[in-house]
Structures are given as structure tokens and as C-alpha cells.
Amino acid sequence: MAENHNIFEKELLPHIDALKTFAFHLTYDEDDANDLVQETYMKAHRFIDKYIQGTNAKAWLFKILKNAYINQYRKRSKQPTRVDFEDIVNYHDSDDSTMQGYLDLREELFDSMMGDEVTIAINALPIDFRTVVLLCDVEGFTYEEISKIIDVPIGTVRSRLFRARNMLKEKLKNYAQKLGYKDMRGENKTGKKPSDDGDAADEEA
């Protein structure tokens, strides 16, 4: 029991702020977010024997929180809405060079942008897309870790992130232009065109 208490204190509790941030972006309500975090830690304490000491405690906690959120959502709605964009959008293959170019541009944009506009835009995304953006761009999880947290294949994680960043690009277009991003697909911040290879990768039929 003492050992479990030490594990809880040293490996699990340090992630409480990250959990609160994630929970708030899911619920939009501070009280609901706090309840969700409390439930997460209660379940973590209850099932601490399932946790392997020294592994990724943060990912383990985020998975518990995500499942707790889904359960709460289902209780509040007899038929919860879940938009599965994989069924209606033709995604690029995860290894496609065009998609990688988009991802690099989105990462540059996220590194440069700060402020309420970004938060509002992220919160306006559909839940599946909002989740991967928060986990990847805000919390810094790898694709593999996100795949385990939300229980989807890595290819789906890449696809959702690609789609979500494109949605954010549209929502933040005016804000991006103020920062010097005239065209996220065709020009960089200095207004210069990418290399010929980059142009070829960005061309679409």
C-alpha cells in the first residue's frame, strides 16, 4: 500500500495541471473539468495495480480521462453524436509527401501563434479532431501514444490531425495573415516560395 501511495504521489499527481487543461477543452466547463479530473484520479488510484511503474504515466492518465469523458457524454445523450470523417473524406496516405508538407506547415504555424484566437479555433473543432490536436500539438504526445489513448490506428491519428490542422488553417487564416503567413500552402512567412520540391509536393489536381 505504501509503495502504491508513493507511485501515485510521484508519478501520477504531477500531471494534474495537464489533465485539467485537457478536461476543460473537452467540457468547456470548469466544474465539469474538475469533476472529470477527480474521477480520473479516483479510477487511477483504484486500478493503480494495473499501472507499470516507470512507464508513461501521463498517457495512462489521459486514456482514463478520455474514457471517463466518453462515459459521461453517453449518460447525457441517448444517441451521442460522433462524426466519423474517415467515412466521408478521402484522406492522404500517412506516408504521402504532400500530407507531410502540410503537417510541417501546421507545426510551424502552431509554434508561432499564441492567443485567444487559437484557443477559440481549437475549441470549435469537432471532438475527434479537437482531441488529436490537443494531444499532439498541446500535450506533445507521439502518434503511437495518441493511438493508444484514443484507441484508433496510427493512420487514423495522422489523418485526423491532418484534417484538423487544415480546419484550423481556415479558421485562423486572417490571424495568420497578420503574422505574415500569406498563403500557408504556397508561401512561407517571408513571402518566398518553397523549393521546387516543396512546390511539387503541394500541387494538387
Backbone bond lengths (Angstrom), bond angles and torsions (degrees), N, CA, C in turn:
res aa  C-N    CA-C-N  psi(-1)  N-CA   C-N-CA  omega(-1)  CA-C   N-CA-C  phi
1 M - - - 1.461 - - 1.532 111.48 -
2 A 1.338 115.75 -42.94 1.462 119.63 179.84 1.518 110.78 -63.30
3 E 1.349 115.85 -38.32 1.462 119.79 179.61 1.522 110.67 -64.72
4 N 1.342 116.67 -43.00 1.464 120.30 178.24 1.524 111.21 -62.29
5 H 1.325 115.98 -37.92 1.467 119.93 178.84 1.524 110.36 -63.55
6 N 1.318 116.47 -41.32 1.463 120.29 179.00 1.523 111.43 -64.59
7 I 1.335 116.02 -41.08 1.464 120.46 177.85 1.524 110.01 -61.50
8 F 1.333 115.42 -44.65 1.467 120.72 -179.17 1.526 110.35 -60.85
9 E 1.324 116.44 -45.32 1.464 121.55 -177.05 1.528 111.89 -69.26
10 K 1.323 117.19 -42.62 1.463 120.93 -171.71 1.524 113.93 -88.10
11 E 1.342 117.50 -32.84 1.460 119.61 -172.90 1.524 114.24 -108.60
12 L 1.323 117.17 -26.16 1.467 119.50 -175.44 1.530 113.25 -101.55
13 L 1.306 117.73 -47.17 1.466 120.56 -176.65 1.530 114.34 -61.49
14 P 1.335 119.92 -32.56 1.471 118.76 -179.99 1.525 114.92 -59.50
15 H 1.332 117.91 -14.21 1.465 121.00 -177.23 1.529 112.68 -96.74
16 I 1.319 117.44 10.96 1.461 120.27 -173.66 1.526 112.41 -63.23
17 D 1.327 118.23 -38.63 1.468 120.23 -179.17 1.526 111.36 -65.81
18 A 1.331 116.72 -41.90 1.464 120.38 178.15 1.520 110.71 -63.97
19 L 1.322 116.75 -38.70 1.461 120.76 178.17 1.526 110.87 -65.36
20 K 1.326 117.18 -40.72 1.469 120.66 179.28 1.523 110.84 -63.34
21 T 1.323 116.45 -41.45 1.466 120.28 178.83 1.518 110.88 -63.04
22 F 1.316 116.56 -47.15 1.463 121.34 179.90 1.523 110.53 -62.64
23 A 1.329 117.04 -44.67 1.462 121.43 -179.10 1.522 111.35 -62.76
24 F 1.331 116.66 -39.19 1.464 119.35 -179.78 1.522 111.11 -66.30
25 H 1.326 117.58 -40.03 1.462 120.51 178.77 1.528 111.44 -67.06
26 L 1.312 117.31 -23.40 1.461 120.50 177.38 1.524 111.76 -82.61
27 T 1.326 116.97 -37.51 1.463 120.95 -171.28 1.527 114.40 -102.37
28 Y 1.340 118.41 -23.56 1.467 123.78 -174.96 1.525 112.65 63.14
29 D 1.307 117.80 14.48 1.458 120.83 -176.86 1.528 108.89 -138.48
30 E 1.324 116.46 126.06 1.463 120.02 -174.94 1.521 112.08 -64.39
31 D 1.333 116.81 -41.71 1.463 119.89 179.85 1.525 111.07 -65.34
32 D 1.334 116.22 -44.39 1.463 119.71 178.43 1.524 110.96 -63.31
33 A 1.322 115.62 -38.70 1.466 119.75 179.33 1.524 110.76 -63.93
34 N 1.329 116.33 -43.62 1.466 119.92 178.65 1.522 111.37 -63.76
35 D 1.340 116.07 -39.74 1.465 119.95 177.38 1.520 110.83 -62.74
36 L 1.329 115.48 -39.80 1.457 120.72 -179.01 1.533 110.72 -65.99
37 V 1.313 116.34 -41.76 1.468 120.33 178.15 1.526 110.69 -66.25
38 Q 1.330 115.56 -40.45 1.462 119.42 178.42 1.527 110.65 -62.14
39 E 1.322 116.19 -44.25 1.462 120.14 178.20 1.527 110.90 -62.97
40 T 1.323 115.88 -37.94 1.464 120.45 178.98 1.519 111.13 -60.88
41 Y 1.313 116.50 -46.07 1.465 119.77 -178.99 1.525 112.08 -71.65
42 M 1.314 116.55 -32.00 1.465 119.01 175.67 1.524 110.64 -63.57
43 K 1.331 115.97 -43.87 1.459 119.66 179.14 1.527 111.04 -69.52
44 A 1.331 116.11 -37.01 1.462 119.61 178.13 1.528 110.56 -62.70
45 H 1.326 116.19 -40.67 1.465 120.47 178.53 1.525 110.59 -66.81
46 R 1.324 115.17 -39.77 1.466 119.76 -178.73 1.522 111.62 -66.14
47 F 1.320 116.20 -38.86 1.466 120.58 -175.94 1.531 112.31 -109.43
48 I 1.312 116.38 29.10 1.459 119.51 -176.41 1.527 112.23 -63.05
49 D 1.329 116.73 -23.69 1.468 119.68 176.91 1.522 111.57 -65.12
50 K 1.342 116.69 -20.83 1.464 120.97 178.67 1.532 111.31 -79.26
51 Y 1.318 115.62 -19.16 1.465 119.81 -178.37 1.524 110.46 -82.27
52 I 1.321 116.37 133.36 1.461 121.90 178.50 1.521 108.41 -94.34
53 Q 1.310 115.85 116.07 1.455 121.10 -176.06 1.522 111.35 -57.14
54 G 1.332 115.42 134.94 1.449 120.86 178.43 1.512 114.74 91.90
55 T 1.347 117.31 -6.90 1.462 120.49 177.33 1.527 109.07 -87.74
56 N 1.326 117.13 -169.09 1.463 121.21 -174.58 1.529 110.80 -77.87
57 A 1.321 115.76 90.66 1.461 120.94 -178.38 1.518 111.53 -63.90
58 K 1.324 116.45 -37.86 1.461 120.59 -178.15 1.520 110.77 -62.46
59 A 1.317 117.81 -46.51 1.462 121.21 179.17 1.522 110.85 -63.36
60 W 1.320 117.28 -38.85 1.464 121.67 178.47 1.525 110.59 -62.13
61 L 1.322 116.81 -44.51 1.461 121.16 179.48 1.526 111.73 -66.98
62 F 1.319 117.09 -40.59 1.462 120.33 179.52 1.525 110.87 -64.16
63 K 1.308 117.10 -35.50 1.467 120.08 177.97 1.531 110.22 -66.12
64 I 1.333 116.50 -42.00 1.465 120.66 177.07 1.524 110.16 -61.81
65 L 1.327 116.58 -44.54 1.465 120.67 -179.68 1.518 111.17 -63.54
66 K 1.323 116.16 -43.16 1.467 119.90 179.89 1.523 110.60 -60.42
67 N 1.333 117.41 -44.28 1.463 121.07 179.50 1.525 111.34 -65.98
68 A 1.328 116.74 -38.26 1.464 120.70 178.24 1.523 110.51 -64.66
69 Y 1.323 116.49 -39.55 1.467 120.72 178.26 1.525 110.71 -63.68
70 I 1.319 116.87 -45.26 1.465 120.83 179.48 1.523 110.31 -60.33
71 N 1.331 117.31 -43.27 1.463 120.88 179.85 1.523 111.27 -63.39
72 Q 1.328 116.99 -40.96 1.463 120.36 177.67 1.522 110.91 -64.56
73 Y 1.320 115.57 -41.57 1.459 120.48 -178.25 1.518 110.74 -63.80
74 R 1.317 116.51 -40.71 1.463 120.61 -179.70 1.522 111.31 -66.50
75 K 1.317 116.25 -33.62 1.460 119.86 178.58 1.525 111.16 -67.18
76 R 1.321 116.37 -31.58 1.463 120.71 -176.92 1.522 112.88 -86.06
77 S 1.307 116.36 -14.82 1.460 119.98 -177.96 1.517 109.61 -137.89
78 K 1.314 116.59 125.56 1.458 119.89 179.71 1.518 111.29 -65.89
79 Q 1.320 116.05 -32.08 1.457 120.89 178.73 1.529 108.96 -131.39
80 P 1.316 117.29 79.39 1.469 119.94 -178.05 1.510 111.85 -60.86
81 T 1.320 114.88 138.96 1.462 120.43 -179.80 1.518 109.96 -79.85
82 R 1.314 115.87 128.23 1.463 120.67 176.42 1.515 107.01 -137.64
83 V 1.305 116.07 108.08 1.455 120.73 -179.10 1.515 108.91 -85.93
84 D 1.315 116.54 117.79 1.457 121.12 179.25 1.518 108.48 -101.94
85 F 1.312 116.65 91.13 1.450 121.17 -174.98 1.517 112.76 -69.18
86 E 1.332 117.03 -15.93 1.459 118.07 177.43 1.525 111.17 -62.32
87 D 1.325 116.88 -24.54 1.458 120.58 -178.53 1.521 112.71 -81.83
88 I 1.340 117.80 -17.88 1.462 118.59 -174.06 1.523 113.68 -122.63
89 V 1.320 116.75 -5.66 1.459 120.17 -179.43 1.516 109.61 -121.78
90 N 1.315 117.33 134.26 1.458 121.07 175.81 1.519 108.61 -85.44
91 Y 1.321 115.48 102.84 1.451 119.59 -178.45 1.525 110.87 -81.95
92 H 1.333 114.83 155.97 1.452 120.57 171.74 1.518 108.69 -73.36
93 D 1.319 116.22 150.49 1.454 120.53 174.17 1.518 109.16 -61.06
94 S 1.334 116.70 146.61 1.459 120.38 -174.99 1.515 113.30 -61.47
95 D 1.336 118.64 -21.94 1.461 121.43 -179.84 1.520 112.54 -98.03
96 D 1.333 117.73 2.64 1.455 121.19 -176.11 1.521 110.79 -66.05
97 S 1.330 117.37 134.16 1.464 121.14 -176.96 1.519 111.97 -65.89
98 T 1.332 117.08 -31.27 1.461 120.12 178.59 1.514 110.64 -63.44
99 M 1.330 115.38 -45.12 1.457 119.71 179.45 1.525 110.67 -62.76
100 Q 1.330 117.53 -40.73 1.455 120.24 -179.57 1.520 110.89 -63.02
101 G 1.343 116.46 -36.87 1.451 119.75 176.77 1.510 111.74 -61.93
102 Y 1.345 115.49 -42.32 1.456 119.63 177.58 1.526 110.59 -61.80
103 L 1.344 116.12 -44.41 1.454 119.92 -177.72 1.521 111.05 -61.84
104 D 1.332 117.45 -41.27 1.457 120.79 179.25 1.527 111.19 -61.75
105 L 1.344 116.32 -41.35 1.457 120.44 179.35 1.517 111.15 -65.91
106 R 1.340 116.42 -40.71 1.456 119.45 -179.81 1.530 110.24 -64.70
107 E 1.348 116.33 -40.46 1.453 119.59 -179.96 1.525 110.62 -62.91
108 E 1.339 116.88 -39.15 1.458 121.06 177.68 1.519 110.14 -63.97
109 L 1.322 116.23 -40.85 1.455 120.68 179.66 1.519 110.87 -63.73
110 F 1.343 116.41 -45.44 1.456 119.89 -178.91 1.524 112.06 -65.09
111 D 1.328 116.15 -34.02 1.457 119.41 178.97 1.525 111.28 -68.27
112 S 1.333 117.63 -28.66 1.461 121.92 -173.69 1.520 113.32 -93.37
113 M 1.315 117.77 -27.47 1.459 121.10 -173.39 1.526 112.22 -91.62
114 M 1.303 114.88 138.59 1.452 120.86 174.14 1.525 106.60 -141.75
115 G 1.340 117.48 154.87 1.446 119.74 173.70 1.509 113.63 125.01
116 D 1.326 114.16 175.91 1.449 121.16 -176.12 1.520 112.28 -64.04
117 E 1.332 117.29 -31.28 1.466 119.86 -178.57 1.521 111.38 -57.52
118 V 1.325 116.32 -41.08 1.460 120.48 -179.27 1.522 110.43 -67.39
119 T 1.320 116.50 -45.41 1.463 120.80 179.97 1.519 111.24 -60.13
120 I 1.325 116.71 -45.43 1.463 121.13 179.53 1.522 110.59 -62.13
121 A 1.325 116.36 -42.86 1.465 120.59 -179.27 1.520 111.25 -64.64
122 I 1.323 117.16 -42.36 1.467 120.54 178.50 1.518 110.52 -63.43
123 N 1.325 116.77 -44.39 1.460 120.56 -178.56 1.520 112.68 -65.83
124 A 1.335 117.36 -21.20 1.461 121.29 -179.85 1.526 112.40 -83.49
125 L 1.324 117.32 -9.17 1.466 119.95 -179.67 1.524 110.76 -71.62
126 P 1.343 118.04 150.34 1.465 120.60 171.04 1.527 109.53 -56.03
127 I 1.320 116.98 150.30 1.459 121.85 -170.01 1.524 113.39 -56.00
128 D 1.330 118.45 -41.66 1.464 120.23 -178.86 1.521 111.57 -62.08
129 F 1.326 116.45 -40.10 1.455 121.10 -178.83 1.528 111.11 -77.53
130 R 1.329 115.66 -38.81 1.460 119.73 178.41 1.531 110.48 -60.23
131 T 1.318 115.65 -39.51 1.461 120.60 -177.82 1.518 112.27 -62.04
132 V 1.342 117.09 -46.65 1.470 118.58 -177.24 1.527 111.50 -69.07
133 V 1.331 117.07 -34.19 1.464 119.78 177.10 1.527 110.33 -64.66
134 L 1.323 116.49 -44.99 1.457 120.14 179.51 1.521 111.30 -62.87
135 L 1.332 115.89 -44.08 1.460 119.51 -177.42 1.521 112.16 -68.58
136 C 1.332 116.98 -38.51 1.461 120.54 -176.52 1.523 112.27 -86.37
137 D 1.320 117.11 -56.99 1.461 121.20 -170.76 1.522 113.90 -83.53
138 V 1.326 116.85 -24.74 1.460 119.73 -179.98 1.528 111.16 -98.32
139 E 1.338 116.03 -48.07 1.461 119.94 -175.47 1.524 114.05 -92.81
140 G 1.327 117.30 -16.18 1.456 119.96 174.49 1.511 116.30 79.85
141 F 1.335 117.78 20.44 1.460 120.00 176.99 1.527 110.34 -71.10
142 T 1.324 116.26 150.29 1.461 120.87 174.98 1.522 109.47 -77.57
143 Y 1.341 116.56 166.15 1.459 120.18 177.53 1.525 110.55 -58.50
144 E 1.325 116.29 -41.10 1.464 120.13 -179.20 1.522 111.06 -63.73
145 E 1.322 117.08 -42.28 1.463 120.76 178.93 1.524 110.85 -65.26
146 I 1.325 117.08 -42.84 1.465 120.73 178.27 1.517 110.44 -62.61
147 S 1.323 116.33 -40.88 1.461 121.32 178.29 1.523 110.92 -55.54
148 K 1.322 116.39 -42.15 1.468 120.79 -179.70 1.523 111.74 -73.87
149 I 1.319 116.61 -35.81 1.466 120.22 -178.70 1.523 111.56 -66.54
150 I 1.337 117.26 -44.26 1.468 120.00 -175.19 1.524 113.07 -102.92
151 D 1.331 116.91 3.68 1.469 121.85 173.55 1.522 113.63 60.56
152 V 1.317 116.52 48.55 1.466 121.22 174.33 1.525 107.91 -135.96
153 P 1.338 118.18 159.21 1.464 120.71 178.38 1.528 111.65 -62.77
154 I 1.332 115.89 156.24 1.464 120.76 179.32 1.524 110.90 -59.92
155 G 1.330 116.85 -37.48 1.459 120.16 178.10 1.516 112.20 -59.87
156 T 1.327 116.37 -36.33 1.462 120.66 177.81 1.526 110.56 -69.25
157 V 1.317 116.56 -38.18 1.468 120.48 176.25 1.523 110.09 -59.36
158 R 1.328 116.50 -47.87 1.461 121.22 179.98 1.532 110.77 -61.10
159 S 1.324 115.69 -43.55 1.461 120.26 -178.33 1.522 111.73 -64.00
160 R 1.331 115.88 -45.04 1.464 119.45 -179.93 1.523 111.50 -65.62
161 L 1.328 115.64 -39.01 1.456 119.05 179.52 1.519 110.98 -66.68
162 F 1.318 115.98 -41.41 1.464 121.34 176.68 1.520 110.57 -59.25
163 R 1.325 115.86 -47.68 1.461 121.29 -179.38 1.534 110.97 -65.92
164 A 1.331 116.33 -42.61 1.464 120.55 -178.44 1.517 111.47 -63.54
165 R 1.324 116.77 -41.11 1.459 119.92 -179.72 1.527 111.11 -67.97
166 N 1.322 117.03 -33.16 1.465 119.44 174.71 1.525 110.92 -66.57
167 M 1.338 116.49 -39.77 1.462 120.06 176.45 1.530 110.40 -61.41
168 L 1.330 115.46 -43.92 1.460 119.64 179.63 1.519 111.39 -64.48
169 K 1.331 116.05 -37.06 1.464 119.52 178.43 1.517 110.58 -58.54
170 E 1.342 116.27 -42.53 1.460 119.93 179.60 1.524 111.00 -67.60
171 K 1.349 116.01 -43.15 1.457 119.92 -178.56 1.528 111.94 -66.27
172 L 1.327 115.72 -30.98 1.462 120.51 -174.88 1.522 113.12 -104.76
173 K 1.324 116.52 13.99 1.464 120.40 -174.25 1.533 111.79 -55.27
174 N 1.322 116.71 -50.47 1.468 119.68 -178.37 1.521 111.48 -64.10
175 Y 1.330 115.48 -41.02 1.460 119.78 179.27 1.522 110.43 -65.41
176 A 1.325 116.19 -38.62 1.463 120.68 179.82 1.523 110.72 -64.97
177 Q 1.324 116.64 -38.65 1.461 120.21 -179.58 1.524 111.11 -62.94
178 K 1.322 116.73 -34.58 1.461 120.45 177.82 1.524 111.17 -64.67
179 L 1.346 115.50 -28.12 1.461 120.05 179.78 1.521 112.16 -88.20
180 G 1.346 116.25 -3.68 1.455 119.26 177.75 1.504 114.97 106.28
181 Y 1.351 117.45 1.92 1.457 120.21 178.08 1.524 108.46 -88.95
182 K 1.337 116.81 87.85 1.457 120.38 -175.36 1.517 111.89 -69.53
183 D 1.309 116.60 -38.25 1.464 120.97 -179.36 1.511 107.40 -151.46
184 M 1.344 116.36 106.39 1.454 120.02 -174.24 1.517 113.15 -61.86
185 R 1.323 118.01 -21.30 1.457 120.34 -177.88 1.516 112.23 -96.66
186 G 1.348 117.29 -25.20 1.452 118.10 -172.98 1.506 116.10 -116.90
187 E 1.361 119.50 -18.78 1.447 121.38 -177.17 1.513 109.85 -137.06
188 N 1.316 115.91 148.65 1.445 118.55 174.70 1.518 109.97 -92.01
189 K 1.319 116.78 -173.09 1.464 120.25 -172.46 1.522 112.45 -63.34
190 T 1.327 117.53 -27.93 1.456 120.36 -179.38 1.510 112.31 -84.04
191 G 1.348 116.84 -5.22 1.453 120.98 -179.82 1.505 112.89 90.63
192 K 1.352 117.93 -1.29 1.453 121.15 -179.62 1.518 110.38 -84.45
193 K 1.319 114.82 148.48 1.444 119.85 176.94 1.522 110.01 -72.09
194 P 1.350 118.16 148.81 1.454 120.11 174.31 1.519 110.01 -65.18
195 S 1.324 116.66 175.56 1.456 121.11 177.69 1.507 110.34 -64.32
196 D 1.325 115.61 164.47 1.458 119.46 179.55 1.511 111.33 -55.61
197 D 1.347 116.63 -38.75 1.456 120.03 179.42 1.515 110.37 -63.25
198 G 1.347 115.48 -39.93 1.459 118.78 179.29 1.502 111.33 -66.22
199 D 1.384 115.86 -38.53 1.460 119.34 178.61 1.515 110.39 -62.20
200 A 1.310 115.60 -42.66 1.460 119.29 -178.44 1.512 110.67 -64.02
201 A 1.332 115.44 -37.47 1.457 118.81 -178.81 1.507 111.70 -69.62
202 D 1.363 116.16 -29.11 1.458 119.49 -175.79 1.520 113.33 -89.14
203 E 1.329 118.00 -10.09 1.456 119.48 -178.00 1.519 110.14 -70.78
204 E 1.311 115.80 140.67 1.460 121.39 177.98 1.510 108.85 -125.59
205 A 1.290 114.18 153.39 1.467 118.69 177.53 1.509 109.52 -70.22
